[in-house]
Amino acid sequence: MNQSIADHILDGAIVVESADAFESIVKQIPDHPHLHRIYADLLGAKNKAEAAACHYALAVEACLAEGKLLPAMLSKARQWMIARPSRADLRAFHRKLDAAESDGTPASEVVKGLSPAERMALFARVELLCLPPGTEIRKPGEPENALWAVVAGRLKESNYETVDQKPRNAREPVRILKEGEFFGDVYPFSSDILSRSCIEAVTRVELVSFSRRRLIQISRKHPNLEQVVLALCRVRFRPGSAHAAAELRQGERYEIPVRMRLEIAPCVLGEAPLVITGRSRDLSLSGLSFIPESSPAAHPAELKKVVGRKVKVTLPLNDFSLTVGGRLARVFQVSQNGRKTTAVGVRFSEIPLSLRGAFFSIAGNHANGAGPLG
């Protein structure tokens, strides 16, 4: 079957209401990242919960294979609503998501950059909407009460300025919002913000809505989420928004090769932590990339088993050492001196920015040749 059939279903040009007809399409296009999810929604509406859970699981695998991490997370959340997961299931999914390559969209970068606890908090209560072409989602002057992400489809955003508003010259008058992008100006949380945009669906769209009130609540427990929302809003007001994912992913990263030690928390209380030495590859206020020295503990297969664990990053100096806490976010491959090597990404805990800044500054002063990346 022609692949465009699936794309037409996704855009809303073709509507399939028969579960049997949809099943035949899915069998002929089994790897489409969104098709299993739409089919699972149809099965759920027809009270076929077990079959729906099965296709949500297939949707997760297809989305992870293509780096579409937002629909993967949403599909998994829908599957968990049907069948409650065990702790082992939760850990296994987050390890798989951390190991997946991102497609580079802002939504995928946000999902990948969060810790498992932050993801679970963010996606615990979300609203998923499916709207036909021509639907007006936002009007100028309406309260901005949610942050929205485009799961599938395209929207048109038309921006307006009134005489009593401070102009935002960096924003394009009209632009197309695509899969993996965000809209909704919900930050700062302390202000009541009115929309300056008219947003309407160009095609059938699937949107996920993160309530502003809910974001405020979970940011108190997970301060990193507030920083993520702030970064998203900043990116939207900068020229060259096509590079939003790179800005979210990189931030202010500096190439700072300095010796460090990672102490990874054990799985079982009372066991000895896993200690790895090596050098940082790059460092920022939010985390670092670390290249471990060769050892059995630093084997890629072993490191992938401990993704998501808490870590202590220690910078040993002449007369003292400086340690910050964090979490092992991912294991990935980098090129160093023309050779592929394993690196790990560490996201710092939400300790005061001044302490992270001290770690960053001291590491830079002890590095052998530091400079900005890219």
BALOBA-1460 file (C-alpha; in Angstrom, 3 decimals):
// residues 374
<rec num="1" residu="m" x="0.000" y="0.000" z="0.000"/>
<rec num="2" residu="n" x="1.235" y="3.489" z="-0.816"/>
<rec num="3" residu="q" x="2.817" y="5.232" z="2.172"/>
<rec num="4" residu="s" x="0.830" y="8.378" z="1.344"/>
<rec num="5" residu="i" x="-2.346" y="6.615" z="2.516"/>
<rec num="6" residu="a" x="-1.017" y="6.736" z="6.067"/>
<rec num="7" residu="d" x="-0.035" y="10.384" z="5.660"/>
<rec num="8" residu="h" x="-3.524" y="11.236" z="4.373"/>
<rec num="9" residu="i" x="-5.029" y="9.525" z="7.423"/>
<rec num="10" residu="l" x="-2.714" y="11.561" z="9.633"/>
<rec num="11" residu="d" x="-3.656" y="14.818" z="7.854"/>
<rec num="12" residu="g" x="-7.365" y="14.042" z="8.048"/>
<rec num="13" residu="a" x="-7.899" y="13.778" z="4.282"/>
<rec num="14" residu="i" x="-8.898" y="10.119" z="4.776"/>
<rec num="15" residu="v" x="-11.050" y="9.082" z="7.744"/>
<rec num="16" residu="v" x="-11.262" y="5.368" z="8.613"/>
<rec num="17" residu="e" x="-13.978" y="4.487" z="11.119"/>
<rec num="18" residu="s" x="-13.971" y="0.709" z="10.664"/>
<rec num="19" residu="a" x="-11.565" y="-1.144" z="12.941"/>
<rec num="20" residu="d" x="-11.263" y="-3.995" z="10.408"/>
<rec num="21" residu="a" x="-10.418" y="-1.599" z="7.557"/>
<rec num="22" residu="f" x="-7.877" y="0.213" z="9.725"/>
<rec num="23" residu="e" x="-6.303" y="-3.092" z="10.744"/>
<rec num="24" residu="s" x="-5.651" y="-3.992" z="7.103"/>
<rec num="25" residu="i" x="-3.911" y="-0.647" z="6.564"/>
<rec num="26" residu="v" x="-1.761" y="-1.095" z="9.669"/>
<rec num="27" residu="k" x="-0.697" y="-4.567" z="8.538"/>
<rec num="28" residu="q" x="0.491" y="-3.191" z="5.201"/>
<rec num="29" residu="i" x="2.304" y="-0.183" z="6.744"/>
<rec num="30" residu="p" x="3.512" y="-1.648" z="10.072"/>
<rec num="31" residu="d" x="6.325" y="0.820" z="10.804"/>
<rec num="32" residu="h" x="4.534" y="4.163" z="10.455"/>
<rec num="33" residu="p" x="5.252" y="6.060" z="13.724"/>
<rec num="34" residu="h" x="1.714" y="7.435" z="14.143"/>
<rec num="35" residu="l" x="-0.551" y="4.838" z="12.538"/>
<rec num="36" residu="h" x="-0.578" y="2.336" z="15.409"/>
<rec num="37" residu="r" x="-1.369" y="5.138" z="17.859"/>
<rec num="38" residu="i" x="-4.360" y="6.391" z="15.843"/>
<rec num="39" residu="y" x="-5.573" y="2.800" z="15.427"/>
<rec num="40" residu="a" x="-5.181" y="2.224" z="19.182"/>
<rec num="41" residu="d" x="-7.315" y="5.330" z="19.857"/>
<rec num="42" residu="l" x="-10.008" y="3.873" z="17.566"/>
<rec num="43" residu="l" x="-9.868" y="0.511" z="19.337"/>
<rec num="44" residu="g" x="-10.136" y="2.209" z="22.715"/>
<rec num="45" residu="a" x="-13.207" y="4.143" z="21.550"/>
<rec num="46" residu="k" x="-14.762" y="0.795" z="20.571"/>
<rec num="47" residu="n" x="-14.056" y="-0.662" z="24.050"/>
<rec num="48" residu="k" x="-11.340" y="-3.032" z="22.818"/>
<rec num="49" residu="a" x="-8.902" y="-2.164" z="25.589"/>
<rec num="50" residu="e" x="-6.542" y="-5.146" z="25.308"/>
<rec num="51" residu="a" x="-6.050" y="-4.683" z="21.560"/>
<rec num="52" residu="a" x="-5.606" y="-0.931" z="22.074"/>
<rec num="53" residu="a" x="-2.848" y="-1.509" z="24.648"/>
<rec num="54" residu="c" x="-1.072" y="-3.815" z="22.203"/>
<rec num="55" residu="h" x="-1.076" y="-1.189" z="19.455"/>
<rec num="56" residu="y" x="-0.003" y="1.574" z="21.824"/>
<rec num="57" residu="a" x="3.034" y="-0.611" z="22.599"/>
<rec num="58" residu="l" x="3.723" y="-1.022" z="18.868"/>
<rec num="59" residu="a" x="3.354" y="2.751" z="18.433"/>
<rec num="60" residu="v" x="5.985" y="3.300" z="21.138"/>
<rec num="61" residu="e" x="8.500" y="1.104" z="19.324"/>
<rec num="62" residu="a" x="7.841" y="2.745" z="15.940"/>
<rec num="63" residu="c" x="8.139" y="6.251" z="17.402"/>
<rec num="64" residu="l" x="11.354" y="5.477" z="19.303"/>
<rec num="65" residu="a" x="12.875" y="4.012" z="16.134"/>
<rec num="66" residu="e" x="12.349" y="7.360" z="14.367"/>
<rec num="67" residu="g" x="13.298" y="9.547" z="17.329"/>
<rec num="68" residu="k" x="9.753" y="10.869" z="17.841"/>
<rec num="69" residu="l" x="9.972" y="10.932" z="21.605"/>
<rec num="70" residu="l" x="6.857" y="12.997" z="22.401"/>
<rec num="71" residu="p" x="4.369" y="10.630" z="20.686"/>
<rec num="72" residu="a" x="6.342" y="7.709" z="22.132"/>
<rec num="73" residu="m" x="5.830" y="9.094" z="25.639"/>
<rec num="74" residu="l" x="2.152" y="9.814" z="24.995"/>
<rec num="75" residu="s" x="1.545" y="6.336" z="23.562"/>
<rec num="76" residu="k" x="3.211" y="4.731" z="26.549"/>
<rec num="77" residu="a" x="1.135" y="6.868" z="28.922"/>
<rec num="78" residu="r" x="-2.044" y="5.711" z="27.152"/>
<rec num="79" residu="q" x="-0.896" y="2.080" z="27.386"/>
<rec num="80" residu="w" x="-0.254" y="2.489" z="31.121"/>
<rec num="81" residu="m" x="-3.775" y="3.859" z="31.600"/>
<rec num="82" residu="i" x="-5.114" y="0.537" z="30.306"/>
<rec num="83" residu="a" x="-2.609" y="-1.742" z="32.060"/>
<rec num="84" residu="r" x="-0.855" y="-0.423" z="35.171"/>
<rec num="85" residu="p" x="2.931" y="-0.898" z="34.798"/>
<rec num="86" residu="s" x="5.275" y="-2.475" z="37.321"/>
<rec num="87" residu="r" x="8.359" y="-0.665" z="38.593"/>
<rec num="88" residu="a" x="10.471" y="-2.846" z="36.306"/>
<rec num="89" residu="d" x="8.312" y="-1.822" z="33.332"/>
<rec num="90" residu="l" x="8.770" y="1.853" z="34.207"/>
<rec num="91" residu="r" x="12.543" y="1.553" z="34.510"/>
<rec num="92" residu="a" x="12.829" y="-0.443" z="31.286"/>
<rec num="93" residu="f" x="10.847" y="2.112" z="29.285"/>
<rec num="94" residu="h" x="12.821" y="5.106" z="30.559"/>
<rec num="95" residu="r" x="16.109" y="3.332" z="29.846"/>
<rec num="96" residu="k" x="14.919" y="2.654" z="26.302"/>
<rec num="97" residu="l" x="13.807" y="6.254" z="25.829"/>
<rec num="98" residu="d" x="17.108" y="7.594" z="27.184"/>
<rec num="99" residu="a" x="18.992" y="5.358" z="24.743"/>
<rec num="100" residu="a" x="16.890" y="6.423" z="21.731"/>
<rec num="101" residu="e" x="18.173" y="8.993" z="19.254"/>
<rec num="102" residu="s" x="16.142" y="12.205" z="19.075"/>
<rec num="103" residu="d" x="14.727" y="13.493" z="15.782"/>
<rec num="104" residu="g" x="15.982" y="16.954" z="16.783"/>
<rec num="105" residu="t" x="12.611" y="18.646" z="17.286"/>
<rec num="106" residu="p" x="12.128" y="20.802" z="20.402"/>
<rec num="107" residu="a" x="9.560" y="18.345" z="21.809"/>
<rec num="108" residu="s" x="11.911" y="15.358" z="21.487"/>
<rec num="109" residu="e" x="14.785" y="17.314" z="23.028"/>
<rec num="110" residu="v" x="12.613" y="18.316" z="25.986"/>
<rec num="111" residu="v" x="11.412" y="14.743" z="26.603"/>
<rec num="112" residu="k" x="14.937" y="13.339" z="26.306"/>
<rec num="113" residu="g" x="16.398" y="15.997" z="28.601"/>
<rec num="114" residu="l" x="14.042" y="15.284" z="31.507"/>
<rec num="115" residu="s" x="14.688" y="12.755" z="34.226"/>
<rec num="116" residu="p" x="12.241" y="9.820" z="34.546"/>
<rec num="117" residu="a" x="10.606" y="11.438" z="37.585"/>
<rec num="118" residu="e" x="10.176" y="14.729" z="35.718"/>
<rec num="119" residu="r" x="8.667" y="12.957" z="32.694"/>
<rec num="120" residu="m" x="6.201" y="11.064" z="34.862"/>
<rec num="121" residu="a" x="5.149" y="14.263" z="36.628"/>
<rec num="122" residu="l" x="4.763" y="16.195" z="33.372"/>
<rec num="123" residu="f" x="2.736" y="13.523" z="31.565"/>
<rec num="124" residu="a" x="0.641" y="12.382" z="34.538"/>
<rec num="125" residu="r" x="-2.189" y="14.767" z="33.636"/>
<rec num="126" residu="v" x="-2.189" y="16.030" z="30.084"/>
<rec num="127" residu="e" x="-4.960" y="16.726" z="27.614"/>
<rec num="128" residu="l" x="-4.619" y="15.251" z="24.116"/>
<rec num="129" residu="l" x="-6.828" y="16.850" z="21.465"/>
<rec num="130" residu="c" x="-7.526" y="15.799" z="17.880"/>
<rec num="131" residu="l" x="-8.929" y="18.678" z="15.815"/>
<rec num="132" residu="p" x="-10.029" y="18.959" z="12.159"/>
<rec num="133" residu="p" x="-8.550" y="21.398" z="9.597"/>
<rec num="134" residu="g" x="-9.693" y="24.992" z="10.016"/>
<rec num="135" residu="t" x="-10.147" y="24.783" z="13.799"/>
<rec num="136" residu="e" x="-9.121" y="27.998" z="15.577"/>
<rec num="137" residu="i" x="-7.119" y="27.061" z="18.667"/>
<rec num="138" residu="r" x="-6.074" y="30.504" z="19.895"/>
<rec num="139" residu="k" x="-7.345" y="34.069" z="19.363"/>
<rec num="140" residu="p" x="-5.525" y="37.334" z="20.173"/>
<rec num="141" residu="g" x="-6.479" y="38.647" z="23.606"/>
<rec num="142" residu="e" x="-7.340" y="35.253" z="25.116"/>
<rec num="143" residu="p" x="-5.552" y="34.203" z="28.345"/>
<rec num="144" residu="e" x="-2.515" y="31.996" z="27.816"/>
<rec num="145" residu="n" x="-3.431" y="29.151" z="30.144"/>
<rec num="146" residu="a" x="-1.479" y="26.236" z="28.640"/>
<rec num="147" residu="l" x="1.690" y="25.225" z="26.873"/>
<rec num="148" residu="w" x="0.896" y="23.220" z="23.738"/>
<rec num="149" residu="a" x="2.969" y="20.756" z="21.746"/>
<rec num="150" residu="v" x="2.197" y="19.612" z="18.200"/>
<rec num="151" residu="v" x="2.073" y="15.807" z="18.161"/>
<rec num="152" residu="a" x="1.058" y="15.563" z="14.490"/>
<rec num="153" residu="g" x="-0.185" y="17.896" z="11.763"/>
<rec num="154" residu="r" x="0.436" y="21.546" z="10.904"/>
<rec num="155" residu="l" x="-0.907" y="24.856" z="12.209"/>
<rec num="156" residu="k" x="-0.620" y="28.471" z="11.108"/>
<rec num="157" residu="e" x="0.411" y="31.055" z="13.691"/>
<rec num="158" residu="s" x="-0.361" y="34.698" z="12.865"/>
<rec num="159" residu="n" x="1.142" y="37.197" z="15.322"/>
<rec num="160" residu="y" x="-0.272" y="40.602" z="16.164"/>
<rec num="161" residu="e" x="0.931" y="43.593" z="18.178"/>
<rec num="162" residu="t" x="-1.311" y="46.194" z="19.779"/>
<rec num="163" residu="v" x="-0.317" y="49.780" z="20.553"/>
<rec num="164" residu="d" x="-0.168" y="49.126" z="24.298"/>
<rec num="165" residu="q" x="2.089" y="46.061" z="24.027"/>
<rec num="166" residu="k" x="5.846" y="45.996" z="23.907"/>
<rec num="167" residu="p" x="6.742" y="44.800" z="20.391"/>
<rec num="168" residu="r" x="8.543" y="41.501" z="19.928"/>
<rec num="169" residu="n" x="10.410" y="42.164" z="16.712"/>
<rec num="170" residu="a" x="12.046" y="38.746" z="16.652"/>
<rec num="171" residu="r" x="8.762" y="36.928" z="16.078"/>
<rec num="172" residu="e" x="7.723" y="36.262" z="12.499"/>
<rec num="173" residu="p" x="4.299" y="37.725" z="11.493"/>
<rec num="174" residu="v" x="3.149" y="34.360" z="10.099"/>
<rec num="175" residu="r" x="4.723" y="30.932" z="10.474"/>
<rec num="176" residu="i" x="3.800" y="27.276" z="10.224"/>
<rec num="177" residu="l" x="3.947" y="25.168" z="13.372"/>
<rec num="178" residu="k" x="4.922" y="21.573" z="12.661"/>
<rec num="179" residu="e" x="5.213" y="18.297" z="14.504"/>
<rec num="180" residu="g" x="7.431" y="18.559" z="17.561"/>
<rec num="181" residu="e" x="7.067" y="22.337" z="18.040"/>
<rec num="182" residu="f" x="5.505" y="24.255" z="20.933"/>
<rec num="183" residu="f" x="3.236" y="27.258" z="21.280"/>
<rec num="184" residu="g" x="1.689" y="29.074" z="24.223"/>
<rec num="185" residu="d" x="3.334" y="31.940" z="26.128"/>
<rec num="186" residu="v" x="2.895" y="30.802" z="29.724"/>
<rec num="187" residu="y" x="6.073" y="32.225" z="31.242"/>
<rec num="188" residu="p" x="6.702" y="33.962" z="33.604"/>
<rec num="189" residu="f" x="4.361" y="31.982" z="35.801"/>
<rec num="190" residu="s" x="3.800" y="35.022" z="38.028"/>
<rec num="191" residu="s" x="2.189" y="37.075" z="35.225"/>
<rec num="192" residu="d" x="-1.202" y="36.900" z="33.558"/>
<rec num="193" residu="i" x="-0.412" y="36.794" z="29.842"/>
<rec num="194" residu="l" x="-2.789" y="37.460" z="26.964"/>
<rec num="195" residu="s" x="-2.285" y="35.838" z="23.584"/>
<rec num="196" residu="r" x="-0.861" y="37.880" z="20.720"/>
<rec num="197" residu="s" x="-1.436" y="35.126" z="18.192"/>
<rec num="198" residu="c" x="-4.151" y="33.609" z="16.093"/>
<rec num="199" residu="i" x="-3.464" y="29.893" z="15.705"/>
<rec num="200" residu="e" x="-5.520" y="27.643" z="13.450"/>
<rec num="201" residu="a" x="-5.160" y="24.100" z="12.156"/>
<rec num="202" residu="v" x="-4.005" y="23.790" z="8.545"/>
<rec num="203" residu="t" x="-4.471" y="20.008" z="8.576"/>
<rec num="204" residu="r" x="-5.946" y="17.577" z="11.064"/>
<rec num="205" residu="v" x="-3.838" y="18.137" z="14.155"/>
<rec num="206" residu="e" x="-3.090" y="16.271" z="17.352"/>
<rec num="207" residu="l" x="-2.062" y="18.509" z="20.216"/>
<rec num="208" residu="v" x="-1.049" y="17.853" z="23.785"/>
<rec num="209" residu="s" x="-1.836" y="20.544" z="26.329"/>
<rec num="210" residu="f" x="0.164" y="21.156" z="29.515"/>
<rec num="211" residu="s" x="-1.960" y="23.280" z="31.840"/>
<rec num="212" residu="r" x="-0.234" y="26.417" z="33.149"/>
<rec num="213" residu="r" x="-1.622" y="25.720" z="36.622"/>
<rec num="214" residu="r" x="-0.282" y="22.163" z="36.495"/>
<rec num="215" residu="l" x="3.138" y="23.377" z="35.295"/>
<rec num="216" residu="i" x="3.325" y="25.730" z="38.271"/>
<rec num="217" residu="q" x="2.446" y="22.911" z="40.682"/>
<rec num="218" residu="i" x="4.969" y="20.376" z="39.409"/>
<rec num="219" residu="s" x="7.723" y="22.992" z="39.022"/>
<rec num="220" residu="r" x="7.706" y="23.422" z="42.791"/>
<rec num="221" residu="k" x="8.782" y="19.798" z="43.152"/>
<rec num="222" residu="h" x="10.833" y="19.664" z="39.943"/>
<rec num="223" residu="p" x="12.452" y="23.102" z="39.447"/>
<rec num="224" residu="n" x="14.145" y="21.952" z="36.243"/>
<rec num="225" residu="l" x="10.739" y="21.923" z="34.526"/>
<rec num="226" residu="e" x="10.405" y="25.669" z="35.081"/>
<rec num="227" residu="q" x="13.785" y="26.151" z="33.401"/>
<rec num="228" residu="v" x="12.602" y="24.033" z="30.469"/>
<rec num="229" residu="v" x="9.482" y="26.187" z="30.026"/>
<rec num="230" residu="l" x="11.589" y="29.340" z="30.266"/>
<rec num="231" residu="a" x="13.975" y="28.024" z="27.603"/>
<rec num="232" residu="l" x="11.078" y="27.160" z="25.288"/>
<rec num="233" residu="c" x="9.585" y="30.644" z="25.600"/>
<rec num="234" residu="r" x="12.957" y="32.285" z="24.983"/>
<rec num="235" residu="v" x="13.586" y="30.213" z="21.879"/>
<rec num="236" residu="r" x="10.190" y="31.187" z="20.433"/>
<rec num="237" residu="f" x="11.101" y="34.877" z="20.572"/>
<rec num="238" residu="r" x="14.483" y="34.563" z="18.867"/>
<rec num="239" residu="p" x="15.162" y="34.841" z="15.149"/>
<rec num="240" residu="g" x="16.002" y="31.559" z="13.444"/>
<rec num="241" residu="s" x="13.503" y="29.465" z="15.357"/>
<rec num="242" residu="a" x="14.417" y="26.489" z="13.163"/>
<rec num="243" residu="h" x="17.439" y="26.106" z="15.444"/>
<rec num="244" residu="a" x="15.301" y="25.890" z="18.573"/>
<rec num="245" residu="a" x="16.155" y="22.242" z="19.227"/>
<rec num="246" residu="a" x="19.881" y="22.917" z="19.052"/>
<rec num="247" residu="e" x="19.537" y="25.834" z="21.484"/>
<rec num="248" residu="l" x="17.549" y="23.724" z="23.932"/>
<rec num="249" residu="r" x="19.979" y="20.851" z="23.646"/>
<rec num="250" residu="q" x="23.220" y="22.807" z="23.891"/>
<rec num="251" residu="g" x="22.655" y="25.932" z="25.941"/>
<rec num="252" residu="e" x="25.972" y="27.485" z="26.943"/>
<rec num="253" residu="r" x="28.241" y="24.454" z="26.461"/>
<rec num="254" residu="y" x="32.015" y="24.718" z="26.703"/>
<rec num="255" residu="e" x="34.679" y="22.272" z="25.732"/>
<rec num="256" residu="i" x="36.366" y="21.749" z="29.086"/>
<rec num="257" residu="p" x="38.554" y="18.632" z="29.231"/>
<rec num="258" residu="v" x="39.358" y="18.118" z="32.895"/>
<rec num="259" residu="r" x="39.769" y="14.987" z="34.996"/>
<rec num="260" residu="m" x="36.722" y="14.018" z="37.039"/>
<rec num="261" residu="r" x="35.280" y="11.089" z="38.943"/>
<rec num="262" residu="l" x="31.736" y="9.760" z="38.696"/>
<rec num="263" residu="e" x="30.205" y="7.893" z="41.621"/>
<rec num="264" residu="i" x="27.022" y="6.120" z="40.469"/>
<rec num="265" residu="a" x="24.508" y="5.110" z="43.111"/>
<rec num="266" residu="p" x="23.924" y="1.348" z="43.503"/>
<rec num="267" residu="c" x="20.636" y="-0.297" z="42.635"/>
<rec num="268" residu="v" x="20.427" y="-1.985" z="46.041"/>
<rec num="269" residu="l" x="20.822" y="-0.002" z="49.253"/>
<rec num="270" residu="g" x="24.011" y="-0.964" z="51.043"/>
<rec num="271" residu="e" x="25.950" y="-2.036" z="47.973"/>
<rec num="272" residu="a" x="29.085" y="-0.159" z="46.938"/>
<rec num="273" residu="p" x="28.641" y="2.628" z="44.357"/>
<rec num="274" residu="l" x="30.097" y="2.291" z="40.865"/>
<rec num="275" residu="v" x="33.121" y="4.606" z="40.537"/>
<rec num="276" residu="i" x="34.402" y="5.675" z="37.110"/>
<rec num="277" residu="t" x="37.233" y="8.061" z="36.310"/>
<rec num="278" residu="g" x="37.801" y="9.943" z="33.104"/>
<rec num="279" residu="r" x="37.596" y="13.394" z="31.511"/>
<rec num="280" residu="s" x="34.775" y="15.783" z="30.796"/>
<rec num="281" residu="r" x="34.120" y="16.446" z="27.119"/>
<rec num="282" residu="d" x="31.971" y="19.524" z="27.545"/>
<rec num="283" residu="l" x="30.385" y="21.300" z="30.473"/>
<rec num="284" residu="s" x="27.535" y="23.719" z="31.100"/>
<rec num="285" residu="l" x="25.582" y="24.986" z="34.084"/>
<rec num="286" residu="s" x="22.983" y="22.265" z="33.527"/>
<rec num="287" residu="g" x="25.237" y="19.224" z="33.054"/>
<rec num="288" residu="l" x="28.210" y="17.664" z="31.323"/>
<rec num="289" residu="s" x="29.367" y="15.045" z="28.866"/>
<rec num="290" residu="f" x="31.946" y="12.665" z="30.295"/>
<rec num="291" residu="i" x="34.295" y="10.224" z="28.566"/>
<rec num="292" residu="p" x="35.212" y="7.386" z="30.952"/>
<rec num="293" residu="e" x="38.551" y="5.644" z="30.969"/>
<rec num="294" residu="s" x="38.577" y="2.041" z="29.787"/>
<rec num="295" residu="s" x="37.484" y="-0.380" z="32.488"/>
<rec num="296" residu="p" x="34.940" y="-3.198" z="32.850"/>
<rec num="297" residu="a" x="32.596" y="-0.787" z="34.636"/>
<rec num="298" residu="a" x="32.841" y="1.692" z="31.739"/>
<rec num="299" residu="h" x="31.716" y="-0.803" z="29.091"/>
<rec num="300" residu="p" x="28.750" y="0.651" z="27.110"/>
<rec num="301" residu="a" x="26.513" y="-2.310" z="27.979"/>
<rec num="302" residu="e" x="27.191" y="-1.827" z="31.691"/>
<rec num="303" residu="l" x="26.721" y="1.925" z="31.564"/>
<rec num="304" residu="k" x="23.340" y="1.622" z="29.822"/>
<rec num="305" residu="k" x="22.139" y="-0.470" z="32.753"/>
<rec num="306" residu="v" x="22.625" y="2.455" z="35.151"/>
<rec num="307" residu="v" x="20.992" y="5.222" z="33.069"/>
<rec num="308" residu="g" x="18.657" y="7.184" z="35.334"/>
<rec num="309" residu="r" x="20.668" y="6.519" z="38.522"/>
<rec num="310" residu="k" x="21.846" y="9.322" z="40.772"/>
<rec num="311" residu="v" x="25.502" y="10.293" z="40.420"/>
<rec num="312" residu="k" x="28.046" y="12.416" z="42.233"/>
<rec num="313" residu="v" x="30.496" y="14.249" z="39.988"/>
<rec num="314" residu="t" x="33.725" y="15.068" z="41.795"/>
<rec num="315" residu="l" x="36.368" y="17.475" z="40.590"/>
<rec num="316" residu="p" x="39.595" y="16.519" z="42.430"/>
<rec num="317" residu="l" x="41.951" y="19.437" z="42.998"/>
<rec num="318" residu="n" x="45.299" y="19.830" z="44.713"/>
<rec num="319" residu="d" x="44.144" y="20.494" z="48.270"/>
<rec num="320" residu="f" x="40.412" y="19.790" z="48.128"/>
<rec num="321" residu="s" x="37.675" y="18.410" z="45.903"/>
<rec num="322" residu="l" x="34.345" y="19.802" z="44.713"/>
<rec num="323" residu="t" x="31.300" y="17.542" z="44.226"/>
<rec num="324" residu="v" x="27.901" y="18.181" z="42.673"/>
<rec num="325" residu="g" x="24.984" y="15.797" z="42.433"/>
<rec num="326" residu="g" x="23.070" y="14.786" z="39.352"/>
<rec num="327" residu="r" x="21.608" y="11.950" z="37.375"/>
<rec num="328" residu="l" x="23.044" y="9.808" z="34.584"/>
<rec num="329" residu="a" x="20.889" y="10.917" z="31.641"/>
<rec num="330" residu="r" x="22.187" y="8.909" z="28.691"/>
<rec num="331" residu="v" x="24.975" y="6.879" z="27.090"/>
<rec num="332" residu="f" x="26.018" y="7.752" z="23.542"/>
<rec num="333" residu="q" x="28.832" y="7.556" z="20.995"/>
<rec num="334" residu="v" x="31.163" y="10.453" z="20.135"/>
<rec num="335" residu="s" x="34.079" y="10.868" z="17.772"/>
<rec num="336" residu="q" x="37.410" y="11.624" z="19.421"/>
<rec num="337" residu="n" x="40.632" y="11.879" z="17.436"/>
<rec num="338" residu="g" x="38.952" y="10.124" z="14.544"/>
<rec num="339" residu="r" x="37.765" y="7.198" z="16.675"/>
<rec num="340" residu="k" x="34.365" y="6.331" z="18.085"/>
<rec num="341" residu="t" x="34.226" y="6.234" z="21.864"/>
<rec num="342" residu="t" x="31.564" y="5.998" z="24.543"/>
<rec num="343" residu="a" x="30.424" y="9.067" z="26.464"/>
<rec num="344" residu="v" x="27.827" y="9.597" z="29.165"/>
<rec num="345" residu="g" x="25.617" y="12.609" z="29.747"/>
<rec num="346" residu="v" x="25.004" y="13.851" z="33.278"/>
<rec num="347" residu="r" x="22.248" y="16.312" z="34.189"/>
<rec num="348" residu="f" x="23.001" y="18.254" z="37.359"/>
<rec num="349" residu="s" x="20.491" y="18.251" z="40.210"/>
<rec num="350" residu="e" x="18.464" y="21.340" z="41.009"/>
<rec num="351" residu="i" x="21.058" y="22.690" z="43.406"/>
<rec num="352" residu="p" x="21.478" y="26.473" z="43.651"/>
<rec num="353" residu="l" x="22.771" y="27.971" z="40.431"/>
<rec num="354" residu="s" x="25.641" y="29.597" z="42.306"/>
<rec num="355" residu="l" x="27.010" y="26.177" z="43.345"/>
<rec num="356" residu="r" x="26.779" y="24.836" z="39.800"/>
<rec num="357" residu="g" x="28.455" y="28.028" z="38.663"/>
<rec num="358" residu="a" x="31.312" y="27.470" z="41.107"/>
<rec num="359" residu="f" x="31.833" y="23.933" z="39.795"/>
<rec num="360" residu="f" x="31.721" y="25.237" z="36.212"/>
<rec num="361" residu="s" x="34.175" y="28.077" z="36.954"/>
<rec num="362" residu="i" x="36.708" y="25.970" z="38.869"/>
<rec num="363" residu="a" x="36.618" y="23.234" z="36.203"/>
<rec num="364" residu="g" x="37.300" y="25.861" z="33.533"/>
<rec num="365" residu="n" x="40.258" y="27.249" z="35.453"/>
<rec num="366" residu="h" x="41.794" y="23.748" z="35.743"/>
<rec num="367" residu="a" x="41.106" y="22.613" z="32.179"/>
<rec num="368" residu="n" x="43.826" y="22.194" z="29.590"/>
<rec num="369" residu="g" x="42.363" y="24.379" z="26.884"/>
<rec num="370" residu="a" x="38.717" y="25.349" z="27.272"/>
<rec num="371" residu="g" x="36.573" y="26.998" z="24.665"/>
<rec num="372" residu="p" x="33.017" y="27.168" z="23.440"/>
<rec num="373" residu="l" x="31.691" y="24.270" z="21.380"/>
<rec num="374" residu="g" x="30.347" y="24.620" z="17.912"/>
